Amino acid sequence: MDIKTATHPPDFKTGIAFIVILSALMAFTSLSTDIYLPAMPAMSAALHGDSELTVTGFLIGFAIAQLIWGPISDQLGRKKPLYIGMVIFAVGSAGCALSTDMIQIVFWRVIQAAGACTGPMLARAMIRDLFTRTRAAQMLSTLIIVMAIAPIAGPLLGGQIIRYSQWPVIFWFLAVVGVLMFCSLMWLPETLPLEKRVKASLGHAFSNYLTLLGNRTYMRFTLCVTFYYVAAYAFIVGSPAVYITYFGVDPQHYGWLFAVNILGLVAISTLNKRLVQKVKLETLLKCASFIAALMTLMMCVMLKTHPTAIAALVICIFVFFSMNGIIAASATAAALDAVPNAAGSASALIGSLQYGSGIISSLLLAWLNNGTPWIMVGIMTVFTLLSFLITLGGRRPQAEMAKA
């Protein structure tokens, strides 16, 4: 089999490399954000600014750039944008390491994100190129299991780097990762053959976004995962201050509290691979969103009655975060299945809204911060409830699913 023009799932040997590399590409966002979470207090002190803005800058670049890369990938294929993206990511990481003030590092975080976004966006598109609806959900669950190494290892590794060195070393490490990922792309097949590529102009390709926004089936699943990720990013961005500053957790130990959530994510993702064969994706989404919403409400109650009980907060967040193993994979697979003829643009829009939603979280946390966990928990509660309510919408006629 010629892996450069493969239009069907790779064989076993190629498949191992395929899964590992796509998992690494999916993990780019988590690694780029999570690895320096323990260093955020030190960065704020060194750069004389609010380090949460570095997350905002990254998410702005991540959200906007995906909208550009999506139509390009539908025209040029998946691999060329990936190569360019890895170069931009490495350059942006080096720029972050060399920054001397908050404005500079926020700028370079935008550049870094413009390259990083090609990873998860095109990994999703490649899965849709190769697999059907249910099988795609299974494959996405598999990728989530493998990519979980990044959010587990990221904060732990970042904590150790801060212990023995300075925060710029974290970004030099990310630059090296970008170079290694560039080299690994030679083992990836091109999943979008010439005959399936969009022949229209890029301007026409960008108009696909208007069509996608008008597709109720696609948007229902997309908004479900988007609102959930607003809540998830509220925890990701807000947890360093809550755990380290409010509860007094040592920065080196923070990584363990963060990593325990990923173990739940891995367990539920593994379970989801079996569930999608027996249960409708819509039903799985409703159940997972309901459980996540219930956990946020319990956090509010516990925070009100036992404001210093960190164990109760950790347990609720563990269950909440575990639901990502169902919500992200099932919602993404269902959304892409609704628009099979525009997988690149559809994946880009999902990623743009999904990860760009973190902009809301980081800005709200920076604006409303009062030194307590209430702001983080409040954001998580409101948007998780919205995610659950979205799942209650009825299914649209099958004809609509052929749009876009």
JOWOFEN-V116197 format. One record per residue. N is the residue number from 1. RES is the residue in three letters. SS is DSSP state (@ for helix, = for strand, . for the rest). PSI is psi in whole degrees, 0 to 359 (none if undefined). Layout:
n=N res=RES ss=SS psi=PSI
n=N res=RES ss=SS psi=PSI
This chain:
n=1 res=MET ss=. psi=133
n=2 res=ASP ss=. psi=106
n=3 res=ILE ss=. psi=346
n=4 res=LYS ss=. psi=337
n=5 res=THR ss=. psi=20
n=6 res=ALA ss=. psi=134
n=7 res=THR ss=. psi=10
n=8 res=HIS ss=. psi=166
n=9 res=PRO ss=. psi=135
n=10 res=PRO ss=. psi=160
n=11 res=ASP ss=. psi=181
n=12 res=PHE ss=@ psi=312
n=13 res=LYS ss=@ psi=314
n=14 res=THR ss=@ psi=325
n=15 res=GLY ss=@ psi=324
n=16 res=ILE ss=@ psi=311
n=17 res=ALA ss=@ psi=322
n=18 res=PHE ss=@ psi=311
n=19 res=ILE ss=@ psi=316
n=20 res=VAL ss=@ psi=314
n=21 res=ILE ss=@ psi=317
n=22 res=LEU ss=@ psi=325
n=23 res=SER ss=@ psi=319
n=24 res=ALA ss=@ psi=321
n=25 res=LEU ss=@ psi=319
n=26 res=MET ss=@ psi=331
n=27 res=ALA ss=. psi=355
n=28 res=PHE ss=@ psi=318
n=29 res=THR ss=@ psi=312
n=30 res=SER ss=@ psi=314
n=31 res=LEU ss=@ psi=317
n=32 res=SER ss=@ psi=334
n=33 res=THR ss=@ psi=313
n=34 res=ASP ss=@ psi=329
n=35 res=ILE ss=. psi=332
n=36 res=TYR ss=. psi=10
n=37 res=LEU ss=@ psi=316
n=38 res=PRO ss=@ psi=342
n=39 res=ALA ss=@ psi=356
n=40 res=MET ss=@ psi=316
n=41 res=PRO ss=@ psi=320
n=42 res=ALA ss=@ psi=322
n=43 res=MET ss=@ psi=319
n=44 res=SER ss=@ psi=319
n=45 res=ALA ss=@ psi=319
n=46 res=ALA ss=@ psi=324
n=47 res=LEU ss=@ psi=1
n=48 res=HIS ss=. psi=54
n=49 res=GLY ss=. psi=182
n=50 res=ASP ss=. psi=109
n=51 res=SER ss=. psi=341
n=52 res=GLU ss=@ psi=335
n=53 res=LEU ss=@ psi=337
n=54 res=THR ss=@ psi=328
n=55 res=VAL ss=@ psi=318
n=56 res=THR ss=@ psi=313
n=57 res=GLY ss=@ psi=317
n=58 res=PHE ss=@ psi=315
n=59 res=LEU ss=@ psi=328
n=60 res=ILE ss=@ psi=310
n=61 res=GLY ss=@ psi=320
n=62 res=PHE ss=@ psi=316
n=63 res=ALA ss=@ psi=315
n=64 res=ILE ss=@ psi=315
n=65 res=ALA ss=@ psi=325
n=66 res=GLN ss=@ psi=324
n=67 res=LEU ss=@ psi=335
n=68 res=ILE ss=@ psi=316
n=69 res=TRP ss=@ psi=330
n=70 res=GLY ss=@ psi=300
n=71 res=PRO ss=@ psi=326
n=72 res=ILE ss=@ psi=318
n=73 res=SER ss=@ psi=330
n=74 res=ASP ss=@ psi=339
n=75 res=GLN ss=@ psi=317
n=76 res=LEU ss=@ psi=351
n=77 res=GLY ss=. psi=180
n=78 res=ARG ss=. psi=330
n=79 res=LYS ss=@ psi=319
n=80 res=LYS ss=@ psi=313
n=81 res=PRO ss=@ psi=327
n=82 res=LEU ss=@ psi=315
n=83 res=TYR ss=@ psi=313
n=84 res=ILE ss=@ psi=319
n=85 res=GLY ss=@ psi=319
n=86 res=MET ss=@ psi=324
n=87 res=VAL ss=@ psi=314
n=88 res=ILE ss=@ psi=320
n=89 res=PHE ss=@ psi=315
n=90 res=ALA ss=@ psi=318
n=91 res=VAL ss=@ psi=315
n=92 res=GLY ss=@ psi=322
n=93 res=SER ss=@ psi=317
n=94 res=ALA ss=@ psi=321
n=95 res=GLY ss=@ psi=321
n=96 res=CYS ss=@ psi=317
n=97 res=ALA ss=@ psi=329
n=98 res=LEU ss=@ psi=358
n=99 res=SER ss=. psi=145
n=100 res=THR ss=. psi=355
n=101 res=ASP ss=. psi=171
n=102 res=MET ss=@ psi=324
n=103 res=ILE ss=@ psi=317
n=104 res=GLN ss=@ psi=314
n=105 res=ILE ss=@ psi=328
n=106 res=VAL ss=@ psi=318
n=107 res=PHE ss=@ psi=311
n=108 res=TRP ss=@ psi=334
n=109 res=ARG ss=@ psi=325
n=110 res=VAL ss=@ psi=315
n=111 res=ILE ss=@ psi=314
n=112 res=GLN ss=@ psi=316
n=113 res=ALA ss=@ psi=327
n=114 res=ALA ss=@ psi=330
n=115 res=GLY ss=@ psi=319
n=116 res=ALA ss=@ psi=327
n=117 res=CYS ss=@ psi=337
n=118 res=THR ss=@ psi=333
n=119 res=GLY ss=@ psi=291
n=120 res=PRO ss=@ psi=326
n=121 res=MET ss=@ psi=311
n=122 res=LEU ss=@ psi=337
n=123 res=ALA ss=@ psi=315
n=124 res=ARG ss=@ psi=316
n=125 res=ALA ss=@ psi=321
n=126 res=MET ss=@ psi=323
n=127 res=ILE ss=@ psi=317
n=128 res=ARG ss=@ psi=328
n=129 res=ASP ss=@ psi=327
n=130 res=LEU ss=@ psi=334
n=131 res=PHE ss=. psi=156
n=132 res=THR ss=. psi=178
n=133 res=ARG ss=@ psi=301
n=134 res=THR ss=@ psi=317
n=135 res=ARG ss=@ psi=325
n=136 res=ALA ss=@ psi=319
n=137 res=ALA ss=@ psi=321
n=138 res=GLN ss=@ psi=315
n=139 res=MET ss=@ psi=319
n=140 res=LEU ss=@ psi=323
n=141 res=SER ss=@ psi=320
n=142 res=THR ss=@ psi=316
n=143 res=LEU ss=@ psi=321
n=144 res=ILE ss=@ psi=322
n=145 res=ILE ss=@ psi=313
n=146 res=VAL ss=@ psi=318
n=147 res=MET ss=@ psi=348
n=148 res=ALA ss=@ psi=345
n=149 res=ILE ss=@ psi=323
n=150 res=ALA ss=@ psi=306
n=151 res=PRO ss=@ psi=340
n=152 res=ILE ss=@ psi=309
n=153 res=ALA ss=@ psi=330
n=154 res=GLY ss=@ psi=298
n=155 res=PRO ss=@ psi=325
n=156 res=LEU ss=@ psi=314
n=157 res=LEU ss=@ psi=317
n=158 res=GLY ss=@ psi=321
n=159 res=GLY ss=@ psi=321
n=160 res=GLN ss=@ psi=323
n=161 res=ILE ss=@ psi=316
n=162 res=ILE ss=@ psi=327
n=163 res=ARG ss=@ psi=321
n=164 res=TYR ss=@ psi=351
n=165 res=SER ss=. psi=206
n=166 res=GLN ss=. psi=163
n=167 res=TRP ss=. psi=328
n=168 res=PRO ss=@ psi=333
n=169 res=VAL ss=@ psi=329
n=170 res=ILE ss=@ psi=317
n=171 res=PHE ss=@ psi=330
n=172 res=TRP ss=@ psi=322
n=173 res=PHE ss=@ psi=317
n=174 res=LEU ss=@ psi=326
n=175 res=ALA ss=@ psi=318
n=176 res=VAL ss=@ psi=319
n=177 res=VAL ss=@ psi=318
n=178 res=GLY ss=@ psi=319
n=179 res=VAL ss=@ psi=317
n=180 res=LEU ss=@ psi=319
n=181 res=MET ss=@ psi=323
n=182 res=PHE ss=@ psi=315
n=183 res=CYS ss=@ psi=328
n=184 res=SER ss=@ psi=342
n=185 res=LEU ss=@ psi=341
n=186 res=MET ss=@ psi=341
n=187 res=TRP ss=@ psi=356
n=188 res=LEU ss=. psi=140
n=189 res=PRO ss=. psi=154
n=190 res=GLU ss=. psi=115
n=191 res=THR ss=. psi=352
n=192 res=LEU ss=. psi=100
n=193 res=PRO ss=. psi=163
n=194 res=LEU ss=@ psi=320
n=195 res=GLU ss=@ psi=344
n=196 res=LYS ss=@ psi=1
n=197 res=ARG ss=. psi=150
n=198 res=VAL ss=. psi=127
n=199 res=LYS ss=. psi=344
n=200 res=ALA ss=. psi=169
n=201 res=SER ss=. psi=162
n=202 res=LEU ss=@ psi=324
n=203 res=GLY ss=@ psi=317
n=204 res=HIS ss=@ psi=323
n=205 res=ALA ss=@ psi=321
n=206 res=PHE ss=@ psi=335
n=207 res=SER ss=. psi=345
n=208 res=ASN ss=@ psi=331
n=209 res=TYR ss=@ psi=324
n=210 res=LEU ss=@ psi=320
n=211 res=THR ss=@ psi=318
n=212 res=LEU ss=@ psi=318
n=213 res=LEU ss=@ psi=336
n=214 res=GLY ss=. psi=356
n=215 res=ASN ss=. psi=107
n=216 res=ARG ss=@ psi=323
n=217 res=THR ss=@ psi=310
n=218 res=TYR ss=@ psi=314
n=219 res=MET ss=@ psi=329
n=220 res=ARG ss=@ psi=313
n=221 res=PHE ss=@ psi=323
n=222 res=THR ss=@ psi=316
n=223 res=LEU ss=@ psi=329
n=224 res=CYS ss=@ psi=310
n=225 res=VAL ss=@ psi=330
n=226 res=THR ss=@ psi=310
n=227 res=PHE ss=@ psi=322
n=228 res=TYR ss=@ psi=322
n=229 res=TYR ss=@ psi=335
n=230 res=VAL ss=@ psi=315
n=231 res=ALA ss=@ psi=317
n=232 res=ALA ss=@ psi=319
n=233 res=TYR ss=@ psi=332
n=234 res=ALA ss=@ psi=320
n=235 res=PHE ss=@ psi=314
n=236 res=ILE ss=@ psi=314
n=237 res=VAL ss=@ psi=323
n=238 res=GLY ss=@ psi=339
n=239 res=SER ss=@ psi=326
n=240 res=PRO ss=@ psi=314
n=241 res=ALA ss=@ psi=321
n=242 res=VAL ss=@ psi=310
n=243 res=TYR ss=@ psi=312
n=244 res=ILE ss=@ psi=313
n=245 res=THR ss=@ psi=311
n=246 res=TYR ss=@ psi=310
n=247 res=PHE ss=. psi=353
n=248 res=GLY ss=. psi=26
n=249 res=VAL ss=. psi=138
n=250 res=ASP ss=. psi=137
n=251 res=PRO ss=@ psi=325
n=252 res=GLN ss=@ psi=335
n=253 res=HIS ss=@ psi=343
n=254 res=TYR ss=@ psi=320
n=255 res=GLY ss=@ psi=325
n=256 res=TRP ss=@ psi=320
n=257 res=LEU ss=@ psi=326
n=258 res=PHE ss=@ psi=318
n=259 res=ALA ss=@ psi=330
n=260 res=VAL ss=@ psi=330
n=261 res=ASN ss=@ psi=327
n=262 res=ILE ss=@ psi=329
n=263 res=LEU ss=@ psi=320
n=264 res=GLY ss=@ psi=321
n=265 res=LEU ss=@ psi=316
n=266 res=VAL ss=@ psi=316
n=267 res=ALA ss=@ psi=315
n=268 res=ILE ss=@ psi=325
n=269 res=SER ss=@ psi=320
n=270 res=THR ss=@ psi=316
n=271 res=LEU ss=@ psi=322
n=272 res=ASN ss=@ psi=330
n=273 res=LYS ss=@ psi=327
n=274 res=ARG ss=@ psi=321
n=275 res=LEU ss=@ psi=322
n=276 res=VAL ss=@ psi=343
n=277 res=GLN ss=@ psi=342
n=278 res=LYS ss=@ psi=337
n=279 res=VAL ss=. psi=140
n=280 res=LYS ss=. psi=144
n=281 res=LEU ss=@ psi=322
n=282 res=GLU ss=@ psi=320
n=283 res=THR ss=@ psi=318
n=284 res=LEU ss=@ psi=318
n=285 res=LEU ss=@ psi=317
n=286 res=LYS ss=@ psi=314
n=287 res=CYS ss=@ psi=314
n=288 res=ALA ss=@ psi=319
n=289 res=SER ss=@ psi=323
n=290 res=PHE ss=@ psi=315
n=291 res=ILE ss=@ psi=317
n=292 res=ALA ss=@ psi=316
n=293 res=ALA ss=@ psi=319
n=294 res=LEU ss=@ psi=321
n=295 res=MET ss=@ psi=322
n=296 res=THR ss=@ psi=323
n=297 res=LEU ss=@ psi=322
n=298 res=MET ss=@ psi=325
n=299 res=MET ss=@ psi=320
n=300 res=CYS ss=@ psi=316
n=301 res=VAL ss=@ psi=313
n=302 res=MET ss=@ psi=322
n=303 res=LEU ss=@ psi=329
n=304 res=LYS ss=@ psi=320
n=305 res=THR ss=@ psi=329
n=306 res=HIS ss=. psi=74
n=307 res=PRO ss=. psi=345
n=308 res=THR ss=. psi=9
n=309 res=ALA ss=. psi=87
n=310 res=ILE ss=@ psi=328
n=311 res=ALA ss=@ psi=318
n=312 res=ALA ss=@ psi=319
n=313 res=LEU ss=@ psi=316
n=314 res=VAL ss=@ psi=319
n=315 res=ILE ss=@ psi=314
n=316 res=CYS ss=@ psi=318
n=317 res=ILE ss=@ psi=325
n=318 res=PHE ss=@ psi=312
n=319 res=VAL ss=@ psi=316
n=320 res=PHE ss=@ psi=309
n=321 res=PHE ss=@ psi=328
n=322 res=SER ss=@ psi=328
n=323 res=MET ss=. psi=344
n=324 res=ASN ss=@ psi=332
n=325 res=GLY ss=@ psi=334
n=326 res=ILE ss=@ psi=313
n=327 res=ILE ss=@ psi=310
n=328 res=ALA ss=@ psi=311
n=329 res=ALA ss=@ psi=312
n=330 res=SER ss=@ psi=317
n=331 res=ALA ss=@ psi=318
n=332 res=THR ss=@ psi=314
n=333 res=ALA ss=@ psi=317
n=334 res=ALA ss=@ psi=321
n=335 res=ALA ss=@ psi=313
n=336 res=LEU ss=@ psi=328
n=337 res=ASP ss=@ psi=334
n=338 res=ALA ss=. psi=341
n=339 res=VAL ss=. psi=66
n=340 res=PRO ss=@ psi=341
n=341 res=ASN ss=@ psi=4
n=342 res=ALA ss=@ psi=51
n=343 res=ALA ss=@ psi=320
n=344 res=GLY ss=@ psi=309
n=345 res=SER ss=@ psi=320
n=346 res=ALA ss=@ psi=317
n=347 res=SER ss=@ psi=322
n=348 res=ALA ss=@ psi=316
n=349 res=LEU ss=@ psi=320
n=350 res=ILE ss=@ psi=310
n=351 res=GLY ss=@ psi=321
n=352 res=SER ss=@ psi=314
n=353 res=LEU ss=@ psi=320
n=354 res=GLN ss=@ psi=307
n=355 res=TYR ss=@ psi=330
n=356 res=GLY ss=@ psi=338
n=357 res=SER ss=. psi=336
n=358 res=GLY ss=@ psi=339
n=359 res=ILE ss=@ psi=319
n=360 res=ILE ss=@ psi=314
n=361 res=SER ss=@ psi=309
n=362 res=SER ss=@ psi=322
n=363 res=LEU ss=@ psi=317
n=364 res=LEU ss=@ psi=320
n=365 res=LEU ss=@ psi=319
n=366 res=ALA ss=@ psi=324
n=367 res=TRP ss=@ psi=319
n=368 res=LEU ss=@ psi=0
n=369 res=ASN ss=. psi=126
n=370 res=ASN ss=. psi=14
n=371 res=GLY ss=. psi=5
n=372 res=THR ss=. psi=168
n=373 res=PRO ss=. psi=354
n=374 res=TRP ss=@ psi=321
n=375 res=ILE ss=@ psi=313
n=376 res=MET ss=@ psi=311
n=377 res=VAL ss=@ psi=321
n=378 res=GLY ss=@ psi=316
n=379 res=ILE ss=@ psi=316
n=380 res=MET ss=@ psi=318
n=381 res=THR ss=@ psi=311
n=382 res=VAL ss=@ psi=313
n=383 res=PHE ss=@ psi=333
n=384 res=THR ss=@ psi=323
n=385 res=LEU ss=@ psi=321
n=386 res=LEU ss=@ psi=319
n=387 res=SER ss=@ psi=317
n=388 res=PHE ss=@ psi=317
n=389 res=LEU ss=@ psi=324
n=390 res=ILE ss=@ psi=323
n=391 res=THR ss=@ psi=343
n=392 res=LEU ss=. psi=352
n=393 res=GLY ss=. psi=146
n=394 res=GLY ss=. psi=159
n=395 res=ARG ss=. psi=144
n=396 res=ARG ss=. psi=163
n=397 res=PRO ss=. psi=150
n=398 res=GLN ss=@ psi=330
n=399 res=ALA ss=@ psi=325
n=400 res=GLU ss=@ psi=332
n=401 res=MET ss=@ psi=346
n=402 res=ALA ss=@ psi=354
n=403 res=LYS ss=. psi=165
n=404 res=ALA ss=. psi=none
